[in-house]
């Protein structure tokens, strides 16, 4: 009964989505407001139906309806409730269902938020989003039905893959899927702008907030996935350039370039063609990533294997690329920018160069990921591309991009001014050099790593120095106007800029962690008997005992008890373990990690002998990994600041506290102008 209910709701939602598309198109053609309103109602109704159906599947998982194949395959009676919920996206059917629900939700928000002057743009965007919702509903109804039943109902389900029974997997997959789905909205607005020829900044303004949200969800999804790989898979790293990992990284890189292009289009009227191309490419890559995980195109532990939906996704990819290129080429003249880059050594030039580097990096990752498939098509089935290929090409691009995040802060718009650059960059350059020299003195001797670290510290310090300069400028203005100092309001008045500052600092912090853990890590294996020790770097590990426990009837845990000393001082114990899940006949490693700001001591129990109590340990020291996770938190903060929709002018503040445009535009008296010129010439070029 519950399966029939969920399936019928999906069928009705598909029919309503088709109705919404037809009603919108007829309404637009006939300029009939009633038909367009009916289309809007259809979008909202489709979302409600999909939501109820999704809730039905959730209830089926929580209440163990094993007559539904999906429930039986991914849950069991003993599975904890949080993992019963995460089973929603653990399989192919459930993850596609979640994809569909997010698109339907976004579609509903788009039509609800439409304003009077945006109707034409929103109407076409609603058609595109309804078509995408319908595409996924077709898959769910005809190809991968999540409510498919089985004649023989098992007493218990197979359970969730033990590797997925980790808190990160409750968050990581839905964030990635939501990031993929959310990028449908900027794409829909971009295509709508091309169709309607409304190629001003309206569509960019509508797309920007959605793009930031998708960028943030996808970025955090990738980082949480990296953390999961680090603590759960037991191989000592967090990124292996796996095809499915790459599928999540490529659209994020291109989306980053898109957000930079949006800034240039809105501020300088430039990069209009590039902005439109990037929004199309970003969405195409999200569909490609979804397709990649659901095909046998490439070998990956993350894929669902052969699912039967490959032809549908290939058709969608072809339609997106053909329609996007045709519309873009047809409207290219109308997209020509009103301004041109006057000098590549300027903030304008740094934006363009950074965008090109991001797109090139995504292109290299795409070629490296797809090369085994290309080789197989030409009769070379055994060709593989290891991580050295990706590191060789992407490492220099990555380092230069980090440098550009610092440079773009300290150079002005339009043209390069050496005197201004010196005033803005001198302190960050000197401080960065001092830090690098100190690192060299304490033992970091690799020259290319020190260069990379110099770029990272310069990016962080130049951003912070610019922020200090901004505060100084605001203090001068406040004192002259005799206005009260309102903490926080100035920040929110320019939240997009300061949010970008925070993101730049986050990227540099993440870079510090990546460089340290990639270039200065130490790796050692040891076979030990009780009482024996091994030494790595400044750590001494002494193996004590081996314990075997059975916390439940379905699993057995083998635990190695290890005492740890650092520089001759005891710092505690570690307990790496292996867990055998009898239901899935699978052994999962649970690593032991001792972490601090300087390094991680990472211990894996790779083997043991129950008779002799002998163990095989794989021990690593990964420097500075903590800064990768700290940078992830800072990235989340910066992204939320940029995304936060409430402008200062609409905040519920007393009238006296709201910013007055006439005060901001008022010319300062001559003495204050002189004071400003002496103290704050290193500030950004926004006064020019």
N, C-alpha and C positions, 0 to 999 in steps of 0.2 A: 504493500500500500504506500509506504513512504517513498519507495523508489519510483512508483508510477506518478506520484504527486510531483516530485522533483523534475522528472522528465517532461511531464505535461507543461509545467511552468516554463521550461526551456523552449519547448515548441511554440508556445504562445508568445514568448519574448521574441523569438525569431520572426514570427509573423508581424508582430507590432513594429519591430525594427524596419522591416520591409515597408510597412505602411508609412512609417515616419519618413523614410527616404522619398517615397513617391509623393507624399503630401508636401514635403518641403520643395521638391523640384517643380511640381505643378504650381505651388503657391508662388515660387520665385518667377516662374515663366509668365504666369497670368497676373502677377502682382496682387495676389489674393491674400489678404491678411488672415482670413479665417483658415485657409488651408495651411498657411505657415504656422498658425497657432495650433492646428491639429498635429502638425509635425512635431512641434515642441512638446505637446502632450504625449505623443508617441514615444519620444526620447525618454521622458520622465517615467512613463508607464513601463517601458522596457527595462529601465534600471530597477524599478520596484520588483518586477517579476524575477529578474536575474538575482536580486538580493534575497528574495524569499526562497528561491531554489537553492542558492548557496547556503542559506541557513538550514534548509532541509538536509543537505549533505553533511553539514557540521553536526546536526543532531544525530544523524545516522552513525557518524564516527564516534560520537560521545556515548551513544547508547548501544553500540556493538551490533548493528544490523548486518550480520555476516552473510545474509542472503545477497547483499550487494557486493559484487566482486571487488570493487575498489576498497571497500571497508575491510574485507577479509584479507586482502593482499598487504595492507599497510598498517593494520592495527591488531591488537590482541587484548585479551581480558586483563592481563597484568600490566599493560602499558600505562604509565602515568598520564594524568589528564593533559598537562601541557603538550606532551608529545602526541596525544590523540588529536589535539588541535593542529599541531604542525604537520600531521599526516595529510591535511588539506592540500599542501603543496609538495608532498613527498613523491608523488607519482605524476605521470604525464597528464592524466585526465584532470586531476585536481589542480595542477599548476596552470593548465590552460584555462580552467574554470576561473581561477583567481585572476589571471590576465584579463579575461572577459569582463569580470566584475569591476575591476579597476577602470577599464575603458568606459564601461557603462556609467560608472560613478562620475568620472571626469566629464563625460558627455552631458550628464544632468547638471553638473555645476556650470558648465559653459553656457547652456541655454538659460539657466536661472540668473546668471550674473550679467546677461546681455543688457546694454544700455541703449538708449534711443538711437544714437548716432552709429551704433555698431551692428545694427540688425542685419544688414546685407552681408557683412563679413561673418557674423556668427551663424547665419542661416546656412551658408555653404560649408562652414566648419562643422556644423551639426550633421550635415549630409555625410561628410567624410567620416566622422566619428561613428555615426549610425551604421555606415557600411562596414567599418572595421568591427564594430560590435556584432553585426550580422555574420561577418566572416567567421568569428570565433564560435558563434552559436551554431553555424552550419557544421563546424568540426565536432562540437559537443553533441549535437543531435544525431549526426549521420556517421561519424568516424570514431570518435573516442568518447562514447557515452559514459559519464561518471556514475550513472545510475543503473548500469547494466547488471542484471541479476544472474544468479547461477542456480541450477536445479538442485544441487546437493549443498545443503547449508552446513558448514563445518561447526563443530562445537567451540572452536577457538580460531582466531586469525593467525596469520603467519607472523605478525608483529612488524615493527618498524626496523629498518636497517640499523644495527647498533651504531654505525658511524654517524647516523643522523640523530642519535639520542644525546644531544649536546645542546646546552642553552643557546649557543650561537645559531644553530639550525632552526630555532624558533623565529629568529629575526632575519638571518641572512637571505634565505630564498624569497620571502615576501618583499624585502627591500629591493632586491634585484628585479623581480617581476614587476613591482610597482614602478620602478624607474623606467623599465622598458615601456610599460603601458602609458605612463604619463607623457612621454615624448610624442605620443600620438597627437596631443593637443597643439604644441607648437607647429608640428607638421601640418595639421589641419588648418591652422590660421595662415601659415605660409602659402599653402596651395589655394586657400580661399582668396588670399590677397592677389595671387597670380590670376585666378579666374576672373575676379571682379575688377582687376587693374587698380585696386586701391593699394598702391605700393608706397604709401607714405609711412610714417612711423606708427600708425595705429596698430597694424598687425604685430609689429615688433613689441610694442608696449603690452599687448595682450599675451604674446607668446613668452615674454621674458620671465614672468613669475612662474609659469608652468615649467619652463626650461630649468630654472634654478631648482625647483622642487624635484624634478626628474634627475637632474645632475647630482643633487644632494643624496637622493635615495640610492642612485646607482653607485655613487662613490662610497657611501657608507656600507652598502651591500658588499662591494668588493673588499673593503677593509675588514669588515666583520668576517667575511669568508676567508681572508688571509689569516686572521686570528684563529679561526676554527681549524684551518689546516695546520697551523703552528702547534696548537695544544692537543689536537686530536689524532692527526694522521701519523705522528711519530717518526717523521723523517728529518726533522731538525730545521726546516725552512717554512716559509709562509707563501711563497709564490714560485710555481714550477713552469710557468708559461704553458700550462695545459690549454688545449683548444677552447674549453668552456670558460676558463679564466680569461683568456684573451677575448672571448665573445662579450664579456662584461666590460672589459677595459676599452675596447675600440670605440664604442659609442660615447663613453665618458670622455675620452680625449677629444673627439670631434665636438661634443657638446660644450666642452671648455672653450674650444676655439669659437664656437657659435656665440657664447656669452661675451667673449671679448669683442667680436664683430658687432654685436648689438650695441655695446658701449660706443664704438666708433660711429656707427650709423646714427645713433641718437644725438651724439655730441658734435660730430663733425660732418655728418651727412655723407659718409664714406662707406666703402665695403658693402654696398647694397647687394650686388650680385653674389659676393662671397657669403654674406649672411644667409641669403636664400638657399644657396647651394649647401651650406653646412647644415641647415635645419632638415633638408631633404635627406642628406647623407646620414645624419644622426639617426633618423627614424628607420632608414633602410637597414642600418647596422643593428638596430634593436630587433627588427624582424629576422635578420640573418642570424643573430645570436639565438633567438628562440628556435629557429629552424635547426641550427647546428646541434643543439642539445636533444633534438628529437629526430635524428636521422643517424644512419650508419656511415655518414660521409667520412668521419674521422674517428679514430679510436680515442676514447677518454673514459675515465672512471666515473665522470659526472653525467654522461649522456644516458638517455632512456632507451637507446637502441632503436631498432626498427619499429616505427609506430603507425605507419600507414598514412601519415599526414604530409609526407614530403612533397607530393605533387601540388598540394594546395598552397604550401608556403613558397614553393618555387614560382608558381603563378603570381602570387602576391608580390614577391620581390621583383618580378619582371614588370608588372603593372606599375609599381611605384617608380622604378627607374625610368621607364619609357615616358610616363606621364610627367614626371618631374623634369626630366631633361627637355621634353618638348615645350612645356610651359615656360621653363627658364630661358630657353633660347628664343622663344617667341616674344618674351617681354624684356629682353636684355637691354634694349634701348631705353625703356622707361625706368630701368633699374640703375642707369648710369648715375654715379654720384656727382654732387655739385662741387665737391672739393677734391683735390688731388694731394698726394703726399709731396710736400716740398723738400723734405730731406729725410733720408733713411735713418740718420742719426738724430732721432727725435722720438717722442712718445708715440706718435703716429706710426713711425717705422718699426718701433719695437713691438707694437701690437700686431702689425702685419707679419713680421718675422716669427713671432711666437705662434701665431695661427698656422703659418706654413709648417713650422716644426711639429706642431701637434698633429696636423693632417698627415705629414710624412711619416711620423711615428706610427699612426694608426694604419697607414698603408703598408709599412714594413711588417707590422704584426699580422695584418691580413694575409700578405704573401707568405710569410713564414708558417702561418697556421694552415693555409690551404695548399701549400706546396706538396705535401704527401698525396693529397687528392688529385692535384694536377698531374703528378708523376704517375699515379695509378691509371689515370685516363690515357696516358701515353705508353702504357705497358711496363712501368717500373713500380711494382707493387711494394717493394721493401724500403722505399726511401723514407727517412725520418729527418726531422729538424729538431735538434736539441736546444737547450736553453742558451748555449754559447752564441748561437746565431742572433737571438733576440737581444742578448746582452751587448754583443759587439756593436750593433747598430743603434740600439735605443739608449745605451748609457751616455754617449756624448750628446745626443739630442736632449736627454733628460737634464744633464748638467747645464747645458747652454740655456735651456728653458728656465731653470732655477736662477741663473745669472740674470736673465732678462726680467724676472719678477722684481729684482732689486734695481736694475738700471731704469726701468720704466718709471719708477717712483722719483728718481732724482734728475731726470731730464725733462725739459719742457715740451709743450706741444709745438708743432709746425717746424721749428728750427732749433738747432743745438746752440746753446750759449755756454761757452767754456767757463766763464766767470760764475754763472749760476750753478753749473754742475759742480764746480769746485766747492762752493759754499754748502751745497746740499750733500755732497758725497764724501767730503774730506773726513769727517768724524767717523762715519761707518767704515770707510776704507781702512783707516788707521786702527780702529778697534778690531776689525776682522783680522788684520795682519797680526796684531798682538796675540789674539786667541790662537791663531794657527801656529805661531812661533812657540807658544806655551805647549801646544799639543805635540809639536816636534820634540821639545825638551823632555816631555814625560814618556816618550817612546813611540809616538806615531811617526814612522819614518818613510812611509810610502808617499812619494812625491805627488802622484796623480790624485791620491786620496786627499792630500792636504790642499791641493788646488780646488778640488770639489768642495771641501769643507769651507774654504775661503769664500766661494760663491754662495754657499748656504748661509754663512754668518753675515755676509754682506746683504743678502736679501732680507734677512731678519732685522738687522740693525738699521738699514736704510729705511725700511718700513716704519720701525718704531721711532726713528729720528724724525721722519716726516710727520708722524702723529704728534710728537712733542712740538714740532714747529706749528702745526695747526692749532694746538692748544694755546701756544704763545700768541698767535695772531688773534684768536678769539678773545683772549684776555685783554689785549690792547683795545680792541673794538668795544668790549663790554665796559671797560673803565672810562672810555671817552664818552660813551652814550649814557653813563651813570645808570645803567640798567642793572637789575639784580642778577647775580650769578645763579643760573638755574642748572644744577647738575643733571646731566643725562639728556636734557632736551636738545642741546647742540649736537650731541652724538646721533640722536635719532633723526634730526633734521638732515643729516648727511649719512644715513645708515648704509646706503649702497656702497659709498666709498669706503667707509670704515669696515664694513663687512668684507669687502675685497681685500683690505689690508690684513684682516684676520686670516682670511683664506691664504694669502701669500705667505704669512708667517707659518701657517699650518703645513703648507707644501714644503717649505724649507725644513721644518722640524721632521717631517716624514722622511725627507731626503737624508737628514743626519742619521736616522735609524737605518735606512736602507744601505747607505754607504758603509757605516760601521759594521753591520752584520754581514755584508757581502765581502768586504775586503780584509777584515781583521778577525774573522772567526777562526776558531781552533777546533779540531775534530780528532777524536781518539776512540779506539775500541779496546776493551780489556776483558779477559776471562779471569774471574776471581773465585776463590774459595772463601768460606767464612773466615773473617779476620784479616784478609789480604786487602791491599790498598792500591790505588792508582792515582797519579798526579797529572793534572793538566792546568797549564797557566799557573795561577796563584791558588788553585784549589787542590785539596787532597781528599779523596773519597775512600772511605773504608767500608767494605761490605760486611754486614753483620749476620743477618739471618734471612731465610726465605720462608714466607708464610703462604699457606694455601687455605682459602676460605670459600664458602658457598653461601652468599647472602640470600640466594633464592634457588628454587629448583631448576631454574633455567640458565644459570650462569655460575661459573667458577672463576675466582680471582686469585692470581699468583702475584705476590708482592715481595719485592726485594727491599730490605731495610738497610739504608746507607747513612753513615755519619759523614758530615762534611766539615772540613776545616779550611779556613781562608787565611793565608799568611801565618799559619801556625796557631790560629785561634778558632775554637769550635764555634760554628754558626748554626748548628741545628742538624736536622735529618731530612732525607728525601726518601720517597717511597714510589719509585716507578713500578708499574704493574702491567700485567696482561690479563684481559678478561675474555673467557671463552663462553660464547652464547650457544648453548646446545640447540635451541630452536632454529637458529639460522646456520648452525655449524660454522661459526665464524669467530676468529680471535681478533680482538681489538686492543691496540696498545694504548695505555694511559701513561703519558710521559710525566715526569716530575721536573718542575721548573722552579728554580730560585731566581727571582728577578730583582733588579735594582736599576738605578739610573745609569750605571756604568756598563753592566753586562748581564746576561742571563746564563746561569748554569743549567744545562738542559740534559737530562739523563733518560735514556731509553733502555728498558729491559728487553733485549732482543732475543734472548734464549736462556734456558735453564735446564738443570738436570735434577729431577726429584730425588734420585738416589744419592748422589754425591753433594747435593746442595750447591753445586757450581752454577754460576750465572755468567752470561755474556752481557756486557754493558756497552752501550754506545753513548759516549759523553761528548758534548759540545759546549764551547763557550762562545756565545753570540753577543758581541759588544753592541751596546747602545740600542738594542731592540725596543726598550721601553719608550724611546723617543718617537718611534713609529706609532705606538698606540696613543701617546700624548698628543702627537700631531693630528691623529684621527679625531680626538676629542675637540681640538681647536678648530679643525675643519668643520665639524658639525656645528660649532658655535658660529663660525663665520658664515656658513651657509644659511643658518637660521636667521641671522641678522639681515642678510641680503634678501631673504625670502619674506621676512615679516611684512605683512601687507598694510599695516596701519600707519599712514603718514602722520607726521607730527601735527599738522594742521587739523586733523580730525580727532586728535586725542582729547579726552574729556578733561581739559585743563581750564583753570580760570582764565578769563579774558586777558588779565594782566600778564599771564605767563606765556601766552601764545606769541609766536614770533610776528613782528610787524614788518611787512615788506618795505614800508617807507623808511624804517630805521636801517634795514640792511642796505638800501640803495643810497642812503645819505652819505654825502662826501665828508670825509673826515677833515677836521681843521688841520692847518699846516703843521703845527708842532707834532701832532700825532702821526701825520704822514711821514715826517722825518724819523720819528722813533720807529715806525714800522720798517722803513727802508734800512735802518741800521740793524735791526734785530731779526728780521724775518725774510731776508732775500733768498734764503735757501728753501723757502716753501714751494709748493707745487705751482705750476704755471697757470692756475685757474684765474689769477687776477689779470692775466694778459688779455 
